[in-house]
Structures are given as structure tokens and as C-alpha cells.
Amino acid sequence: MALALEDILGTVVASRVLLLTTTGEALLGLGYEPEGVRRLDMAAQEAEDTGYDDGAVRALVVPLRVSAHAGLQARYNAAVARLTTRTDH
């Protein structure tokens, strides 16, 4: 049984977002805050661009702990709202 193209692309996006998120978290844990936050932002941006809100929430929650940047909070809130709306139906 062949996978549909959108399923394959979704898997690739989810894998890349997870890799960027994990790398960013590890870099933060090692004390490389600017690079860690940059990787997490890349993960969140890619997740947001493709509608992968679970990935966006996960990627944004960690930088929120280390940065008081209002833009991060707004992006996180928007992703959570999209997830909540989708799961309420």
C-alpha cells in the first residue's frame, strides 16, 4: 500500500521539526542559548508554515522559559488556540 504524497511530506516535516526541536533543547541544555533558541525558532517556524501545530507548541514552549519575548508568547498562544479549536470539534 503506497502512502499518499501529503502523508510522506507530513512525515518528513514532522521528523525535521522534531530533529530541530531536540537539537535546540540539547543546545540550551549545554549552555548554548542563542543557537538553541535559533534552532527552536526554526522548528517552530517550519511547523507553523506547514500547519503542524503540535510541533509549533513543543518548539515554542522551551524558548518561552528562557526569553520574555512577546512575539514568542503570541506565536505559542496562537498555536495552542489552533490545537484547541481543532480538538474541540
N, C-alpha and C positions, 0 to 999 in steps of 0.2 A: 504494500500500500504506500503510495507516494504522498509525501507531505505537500500541502499547498504552499505556494511561494510565500504568502504572508506569514504562515506558520514558521517557515525556515527563517525569514527575516526577523520575526519576533524573537525567535530563539537566539539569533546572533546578537540582536540589540540587547536582550536581557543578559546574555553572557558578558558582553562588553561592559555594560553598566555595572554589573556585579564585580567584574575584574577591576574597573576603575575605582569603585567604591571601596573594595577591600584593600587595594593599594593605597588609597588615600587615608583610610583608617590606620593602616600599618605605619605609614609615614608620620602621621600625627603621633602615634604611639612611640615612635623613635625620636620624636622631638623636632621633626622637620615640618613645622606648622605651615609655612607658606606653600610648600609643594603639596602637602597633604590636602590643604583646603582647595588648592587649584585642581587636583585630581577629582576631589569630591564635587567640585563645581562642574567639571567636565562631565562627570557621570550624571549629575542632576540635569544639566542642560540637554544631554543626549536623551535621557529618559523623558523629559518634558517635551522635547521636539517630536518624539515618536508616540506619545500618549501612554508611556509606561509609568503610570503614577506611583505604583508600588516602589519602583526603583528610584523615582524622584524623592519620595518621602524618606527612604532609607539614606540616600546620599546627602540629603539636606539636614537631617537631624543631628549629625555629628558636628558640622561646622557651626550650628546654632549654639552648641555648648561652648565653643571657643571664640565666637565672634558675636558682637551685638549688632551686626549689620542689619538694618531694617529691611533691605531687599531680600535677604535670605529668609527672614521670617515671613514676608509676604509670599514668596515662592512656596515655602513649606505649607503655609495656610491654604494656598490655592490648590496644591496637590492633594492635601488631606480632604479639602472640600469636594474635589472631583471624585476621590475614592469613596467618600461617604455618600455622595449623591448616587454613585453607581451601585453601591451595595444596599441602598435603601429600597431599591425597586425590586 
